[in-house]
Amino acid sequence: MAKASEAVIQCPFCKKQNVKALHVPSYVTHRIEHISNRRSVVNFRVPESWEIISECPDCKKTQKEIQDNLDGKSCLSHEERIKKLQARGLPTKVEF
Protein backbone atom coordinates (compact mmCIF):
# COMPACT_ATOMS: atom_id res chain seq x y z
CA MET A 1 0.00 0.00 0.00
CA ALA A 2 1.22 3.48 -0.79
CA LYS A 3 2.03 5.85 2.03
CA ALA A 4 -0.38 8.65 2.82
CA SER A 5 0.96 12.17 2.81
CA GLU A 6 -0.50 15.36 4.21
CA ALA A 7 -1.13 18.20 1.78
CA VAL A 8 -2.72 21.65 1.77
CA ILE A 9 -5.38 21.87 -0.92
CA GLN A 10 -7.67 24.55 -2.30
CA CYS A 11 -11.10 24.91 -0.71
CA PRO A 12 -13.73 24.13 -3.39
CA PHE A 13 -16.05 26.84 -2.01
CA CYS A 14 -13.86 29.91 -1.36
CA LYS A 15 -10.94 28.89 -3.66
CA LYS A 16 -8.18 29.57 -1.09
CA GLN A 17 -5.25 27.23 -0.30
CA ASN A 18 -5.94 26.51 3.36
CA VAL A 19 -7.59 23.08 3.82
CA LYS A 20 -5.47 20.22 5.13
CA ALA A 21 -6.04 16.83 3.52
CA LEU A 22 -4.57 13.35 3.60
CA HIS A 23 -3.66 12.07 0.12
CA VAL A 24 -3.24 8.37 -0.67
CA PRO A 25 -1.97 7.93 -4.24
CA SER A 26 -3.22 5.09 -6.42
CA TYR A 27 -1.38 1.79 -6.16
CA VAL A 28 -1.47 -1.74 -7.55
CA THR A 29 -2.25 -4.65 -5.25
CA HIS A 30 -3.08 -8.29 -5.79
CA ARG A 31 -5.74 -10.71 -4.68
CA ILE A 32 -5.71 -14.51 -4.78
CA GLU A 33 -8.78 -16.11 -6.33
CA HIS A 34 -9.71 -19.79 -6.08
CA ILE A 35 -11.62 -21.24 -9.01
CA SER A 36 -12.07 -24.99 -9.56
CA ASN A 37 -9.27 -25.97 -7.16
CA ARG A 38 -6.91 -23.62 -8.92
CA ARG A 39 -5.38 -20.47 -7.55
CA SER A 40 -4.74 -17.41 -9.61
CA VAL A 41 -3.32 -14.02 -8.67
CA VAL A 42 -5.26 -11.04 -9.96
CA ASN A 43 -3.67 -7.58 -9.93
CA PHE A 44 -5.88 -4.52 -9.70
CA ARG A 45 -5.41 -0.79 -9.22
CA VAL A 46 -6.78 1.00 -6.17
CA PRO A 47 -7.74 4.60 -7.07
CA GLU A 48 -6.28 7.58 -5.26
CA SER A 49 -8.21 9.00 -2.33
CA TRP A 50 -8.40 12.25 -0.39
CA GLU A 51 -9.49 12.55 3.24
CA ILE A 52 -10.12 16.04 4.60
CA ILE A 53 -8.45 16.70 7.96
CA SER A 54 -9.46 20.29 8.74
CA GLU A 55 -12.32 22.63 7.98
CA CYS A 56 -11.86 25.86 6.04
CA PRO A 57 -11.03 28.76 8.39
CA ASP A 58 -12.16 31.39 5.84
CA CYS A 59 -15.59 30.22 4.71
CA LYS A 60 -16.28 28.02 7.80
CA LYS A 61 -17.31 24.96 5.76
CA THR A 62 -17.14 21.69 7.70
CA GLN A 63 -15.01 18.68 6.84
CA LYS A 64 -18.07 16.73 5.70
CA GLU A 65 -19.22 19.47 3.30
CA ILE A 66 -15.76 19.74 1.72
CA GLN A 67 -15.40 15.94 1.49
CA ASP A 68 -18.83 15.59 -0.13
CA ASN A 69 -17.93 18.28 -2.68
CA LEU A 70 -14.66 16.53 -3.57
CA ASP A 71 -16.47 13.19 -3.89
CA GLY A 72 -19.00 14.76 -6.24
CA LYS A 73 -21.98 14.53 -3.90
CA SER A 74 -24.52 17.31 -4.09
CA CYS A 75 -25.14 19.38 -0.98
CA LEU A 76 -27.77 21.71 -2.47
CA SER A 77 -31.03 22.45 -0.70
CA HIS A 78 -34.36 21.70 -2.35
CA GLU A 79 -34.94 25.37 -3.18
CA GLU A 80 -31.51 25.69 -4.82
CA ARG A 81 -32.20 22.63 -6.97
CA ILE A 82 -35.56 24.06 -8.08
CA LYS A 83 -33.89 27.39 -9.02
CA LYS A 84 -31.23 25.56 -11.06
CA LEU A 85 -33.87 23.55 -12.92
CA GLN A 86 -35.90 26.69 -13.66
CA ALA A 87 -32.79 28.50 -14.89
CA ARG A 88 -32.18 25.66 -17.36
CA GLY A 89 -35.76 25.89 -18.58
CA LEU A 90 -36.81 22.47 -17.29
CA PRO A 91 -40.31 21.94 -15.88
CA THR A 92 -40.59 21.68 -12.11
CA LYS A 93 -44.20 20.49 -11.91
CA VAL A 94 -45.77 17.43 -13.50
CA GLU A 95 -49.11 18.17 -15.13
CA PHE A 96 -51.67 15.47 -15.87
Secondary structure, 3 states (H helix, E strand, C coil): CCCCEEEEEECCCCCCEEEEEEEECCEEEEEEEEECCEEEEEEEEECCEEEECCCCCCCCCCHHHHHHHHHCCCCCCHHHHHHHHHHHCCCCCCCC
